[in-house]
Amino acid sequence: MNLPATGRTPEDLLAELAALREHDLPVRGGQVTSYVYDTGRPEVHEAAARGYLEMLEVNSLDPTAFPSIVEMEKQVVGAVADLLGGGHGIFTSGGTESIMLAVKAARDAAGRARPNLVAPVTAHPAFHKAAHYLGLEVRAVPVDLGTYKVPVQAVADAIDEDTVLVVVSAPAYPQGVIDPVEEVAAVAASAGVRCHVDACVGGWLLPWLREAGADVPPFDLSVPGVTSISCDLHKFGYAPKGASVVLFADPALRRRAYFASAAWPGYTIINATVQSSRTAGPLGGAWATLQALGRDGYLELGRTTLEAAARLRKGIAGIDGLRVLGEPESTLIAFTGDDVDVFVLADEARARGWLMQPQLSYAGIPANLHITVTGVTLAGVDAMLEVIAESAAAARRIGPATLPDGLVDLIAGLDLDALDDAAFAELAASVGVDLRPGTGQPRMAVVNTVLDALPAPVRESVLVRFLSVIYG
């Protein structure tokens, strides 16, 4: 039974939480190079935690009941608008929800019977998720394999009378490069189509990098033709998770993102977000973080991340067999190996306490490892480069991950829907993958090698089964 017969003390609960987190990766210090964002300033995280806790029990469902959330959201959204060319915004739970609302607004405003959106293959899967939920077709456009940016003419060729939204990234997460926003927005505008800039990663980073001296092209709502933009504050805003903003160029388009229903005898339903009842904790945490850091704090973080990224790119390029993909304008870096299995390298780095995020090959882009450089990275750049070099050498000695003969063909030919979770777990165990909880950080080279060899739809089916087994 999961529910205890009697209540437990806070001390007892915290002790168990500590035990449960024994195998978690660390969220501070910069050794986890994705998923978490660290300023390296404990007092800022403390302010965020206190702001989050203060608003924890406030329900954002009804802003008339809790006027504090209206004022705080105006301040937070206003700060993002000041940085990104104006607009009218909504505070959301994350980039996926911001993107969902942008897609909904564009779909509803266009009123097409068979709507589609045009996006580079490097655009975040949140657009595919939004399209799946909202009934749109995604027209994926290949990127240039030298720059990893979407070609403007390819976007123009993909637009038709049913296109309701064109997407560009600033930057695209996989390689950290910025799509040609001005040119694509102009093409979209000439076709009468709205243009969304996915700046979930870069929205609260690129302006500070520019102010710190980086060459950052125009990408925000000040660009003619850009009609919406998304910006996550729980990334380079360093706020607690659950904090993002979507901005619209005009309030009429923002209203298209809202949902209202009066077709029932209960309380008034008007939602600015996908969620209805939701804690105001993330809003409190984001507000406190912005206030605690201020302009000077973010500018200093921009300087340190810029320096760290430059040193990291140069250092990786100096390691035998490794090369950085493209020329990232942001502080996201992807690198691959010419004679090194990057999936084995990732396992070796993880064994040394560092997480490098594997990215599978797709659309002509080779398998690679991703690093997000944050405010705390500069202090550990030399240590990170040493680990990458050691891990690359170890991966070269070990050689590529080996798979049992016929395994990829076997999985590709399986009817995964006919396979129960227990049978799938046995299949995973047969290639050395233990999916049981509490078994520590796994070695994933074999899993990633299998996934990399499979077509995207089969990859997706396998990933769904992994998740189902993990959660039982």
N, C-alpha and C positions, 0 to 999 in steps of 0.2 A: 504494500500500500504506500503510495507516495505522500499522502497527507498524514502528518503525525497526529496521534491521539490527543496530545496536549500541546499547547504553545511552547516554543523554545525561546531562549534568551537571545538578545542581540549578539552577545559574545560567542555563544555557541554557533549561531548562524554564520558570523564572520569567520570563525575558525574553519567551518566547513567550506565556505566560499574560497578561502585561501588554499585548502586542500584540492578543491575542484580545479583551481587554476594552476596547479602544479606543472602541467605540461603545456600551458599557454605560452605563446611567444611574448616577449616583453613589449610593452607599449611605450616605453620611454628609452631614450638613449640612441636611437637611430639605427639599431641593428636589424630592425624589420623595415625593409625599404619599400613597403607598400602598406595599404590598409590603415595605417596610423600616421598622424602628423604631429610633430613635436617641436615646440618652440625652443626647448632647452631652458625654459624659465618656469620653475615650479610655481611661483607666485601667480602667474597668469592662469595656469591650470587650476589652482586653488580658487581663484576668483570665479572661473567658469563653473566649477563644481558647486560653489555656494549659490551662484545665480541660478543654476539648474535646480538645485534643491529648493530654493525659495519659491520657484514657480511650479514645482513638481505636481501639486494637486490642483492647480488651476486648469480648468477645462477650456480649450480654445474653441469649443463648439459655439459658444454664444458670447460674442464680444461686448454685447450690451450688459451682460452680467459681470464681466471682468474687464473694465475699461483699461486696466494696466496693459493688457495684451495689445490693445489698439495702439497705445502710445509707444510701446516697445517695438512693435512691428513697424510702425512708421519710421522710427529712428533707424532700425536695422536695414529696412528696405531702402530708406533714404540714403544711407551711407553707401549702399551698393549702387544706387542710381547715380549718386554724385561721382562715383568712380568709373561708371560704365556708360556715360553719355545720356543720362536721364531715364525717362520712362516711368511706368506705373507697374508696381510689383506685387508679388504674393510671397509670403514666407512659407516654405514647404519642408517636408521631412528629409529631402535629399535630392540628388540630381535626377534620379529616375522619376520622382513625382513632379519635379519641375519640368522635365521633358514631356511627361504625360500630359500636363496641362497645356504646354505649348502646342503639342500635336492636336489635342482636343480643340483648342481655340482656333487653330488654322482650319481644321476639318469643318467645324461648325460655321465658321465665317464664310468658307468657300461654297458649302452646300452642294458638293458633287455627289452623284449617285455611286460612283466607284472610285473613291479618292485614293491617290497614291502620294507617297513622299519620296523624294530623291535624296540619297545620302551616299557619301563615300563608303567603301568597304571598311575604312578605319573608324567610322562613326560608332559611338558607343552602342552596345546591344540594347540599351534602354529604348532606343528608337524602334527596334524590332519588337520589343515588349509592348510599347505603346501602340504600335500598329496592330499587333496581335489582339490586344484588348479592345481597341477602338475600331477595328474593321478596315484598316488601310493596307494597301500593297506597298512593300518597300522595293524601290528600284535602286539596287546597289551599284555604285559606279567604281570601277577599279581606280587605284591611285598610281601615280608615276613611281616606278620601282627604283628610281634614283633618289628622288626627293621625298617620296611617300606622301605627297600632296595631291589633291584631286585636280585633274585637268579641267579647266573652265569649259572647254568645248564639249567634253564628255558629259558634263552636267547639263549644258544646253541641249545636247542631243537626247537626253533622257526625259526632259520635260515634255508633257503633252497637255491636252485640255483637261485631264482629270488630276493633274498634279496640284496639290494644295499646299505643299511645303517643300522647300529646298533646305538642306542641312549642310553646315560647314562646322569645323571644329577649331577651337582656339585654346589650347592645342588639341590635336588628336592624342588620346591617351597612349596608344601603342608605341609611337616613336617620338612623341613630344614636339611635333612640327605643327605649324599653323597653316591651315588651308588658305588659299587666296580669297579672303573674305570680300574685299572690295569688288573684285571682278565677278565673283559668283553672285553676290547680292545684286549687282547691276544686271546680270543675265536674268536672274529671277524677277526683278522688277520690270524688266522689259517684256517679260512673258505674263505679267500680272499675277505673279506667284509670291507668296510670303517667304521670307528667309529667316531661319533660326540659327543663331550661333551657339553651339554647345561650348560654353566656357565654364563648365562645371569645375574643371581642374584649374583653368587659367584665369578665370574672371577676377579672382582676388589675388592673383599672383602677377600677371603680366604688367599691370599698371605700375606696380612697385619695382619690377625689374626694369621697366623703361625709365623710371625716375632714377634708378641706380646706375643707368648708363647703357642698358641693353638696347639693341636695335629691334624694337617690337612694332610690327606693322599695325595699322588701324584695324580694329576688329569688333568694336562695340556698337551701341545704338547710334553713335554719331556718324556711322557709315551709312550713306544713302542706300535704301533697299533692305537694310536689316530691320526686321519687324519684331523680333523677340530674342532674348538671350538668357541663358541659365548660368548661375554662379553658385557653387557650393561654398558655404562658410565653414563647413566641417573638414575642408581640405586645407588650402593655404590661408584661410581665415583663422585656422587653428581652434575653432569652436568645437564643443562636444558633438558627437554624432547626432544626426537628425536635424541639420541646419542647412538650408539652401534657399535661394531666391530665384524666381523667374520674373524677368522684366519684359513688359510689352511697350512698344513704341507709342501706343495710344490706349486710352482707357476703354474704348469700345472693344478692342481685341481682348483686353484683360477680362471684360465682362463675359466674353465667350468661354473663358476658362471656368467660370463659376457654374455651380449646379444648384437649382432650386426646385422644390416640389411642394405643391399645395394639395395634392390629390390624396389626402388622408385626413382623419379627424384629430391628429395629434399635434405636437408642438411644431412651430415653424421650422422648415428645413431650408437653409441657405448655406452652402458650403463653398469656400474659396479653394479648398483642396480636395484631393481624393478621399481623405479621411474625414470623418465627422468628429466624434469625440476624440480628443487627443490632448496629451499633456502639453502645457506651455513650458515644460522644463527645457527643451532644446532652444526655445526662443530666449528664455532667461540666460541660458549658458552662452548663446551667441552674443546677446547684448552685452553681457559682462566681459566677454573676451575682447570685443571691439573696443569697449571703453577702457579696459585694462592695458591694451597695447597702444592704441592711438596711432596717429600718422607716423610719428617718429619710430615707434616700435615696429610697425609693418615695413617701413622703409629700411630699417636696419636688418630685418629678416630677409628682405629682398636682396640686400647687398651680400649677406652671408650665403644665401642659397645660390646666388649667381656665381660667387667665387668658388663655392664647393662644386657646383656643376661643371665649371670650366676645368677645375683640377681633376675631377673624376673622369671627364671625357678624355683629357690628355693622358691620364694615367692608364685608362683601359686601352687606348690606342697603342700604348707602349708595351702591353703585355703580349707576348708571342701567341699568335693564332687568334686573337680577339679583335673585333672591330665594331665601332659604334655605327648604328643604322641612321642614315640621314644626317642632317645638321639641325638639331633641335634648337628652336628659339626659346624654349622654356627650360625648366629644370627637371624634365623627365628624360631619362636616358634609356635606350634599348641597345643591347649589344649581342652579337652572335659569335660563333666560333667557326673558323674555317677547318680546323682539324681537331676540334674539341666538341664533345657532345655536351651542349649547354644544359640538358636535363640532368646529366650526371654532375656537371659543375654545380648546379643548384643544390643537389643533394649534399655534395661535399661542403658547400658553404653553410648549409643548414646544420650539418654536423658540427661546424665550428661556431654555431650560434648566430648566423646571419641568414636572413631570408631574402633571396633574390627571386622575384616573381616570374615564373615561366610563362611564356606566350607561345602558343602553337603556330605553326606555319599556316598561312592562308593567303589565297589570291596572289601567289608568287612571292610573298614576303616570307623569309626563312624563320624557322623557330629561333627564339631569342629569349633573353632575360631582361626584365624591366626593373629600373631603379627610380624611385621618386625621391628627389633630393629635397629635404626640408630644412627648417631653421637650425636643427641640431646636427646636421650632417657634417658641417665644416670641421667640427672638433674631432670627427672620426674618419675623415677622408683617407688618411694614410693607413689606418687600420683596415678599412674596407678594401682598399687596393691590395694590401698584403694578403687578405683573405681571398680575394678574387684570383690573384696570381697563384697562391697555394692551391686553391680549388681547381684552377685550370690545369695545373701541373698534375694534380692527383687524377683528374678526369682523363687526362691524356694517357696516364699509366694504366688506368682501369680499362679504358676503351669504351665504346658506345654501349648503351644498354642493350642486352640481348633478349630476344623474345623466343619462346618455344615455336618451333616450326608450325606454321598454319594457324597460329593464334589470331592474327588480325583477320584472316579470311573467315575463321570460325565466328568471331564476334560480329563481323560485318554481315554474316549470313543468319545470325540468330534472330528469332522472333522474341525480342526482349519482353514484349507484353505477356508472352506465355511463360516467362521465367519468373518464379516467385523470388522474394528477397533472399531467402535462405540459399537457394541455388545460385543466385548471383554472388552472394558472399563467398560461397565455396569456390566459384570460378575465380574471384579476385584472389582468394587465398592460394590457389594453385599457381599463381605467378608471383607470390610473395607479398601480396598487399593485405595487411590486416586492418579491417574496417571497424574493429571493435573499439568503443570509446575507452579512454583512459590508458591507451597503449603508447603514449608519447608521440613525438613528432615523426611522421612516417617518411620513408624514402620513396620518392614519387617518380623517379626516372622511368621505371618500367611503365607506370600508368600513363605518364605524359608521352612516352614513345608510342604506346598503343593508340592513344587518342590522336597523336599527330599523324598516324598512318591511316586514320579513318576519315571518310567523308563527313562534312559538317553535320548533316542530319543524324548520322549514326553517333557521332560524338555527343550530340545533345541527348540522345536516348540513353547513352551510357552514363552521362553525368546525372541525369534524373534518377537512374537506378542507384548510383553511388549515394546520392543524398537520401534516398528512401531507406537504404540499408543503414546508413549512419544514424538516422533518427529512429530506426526501428519501426 
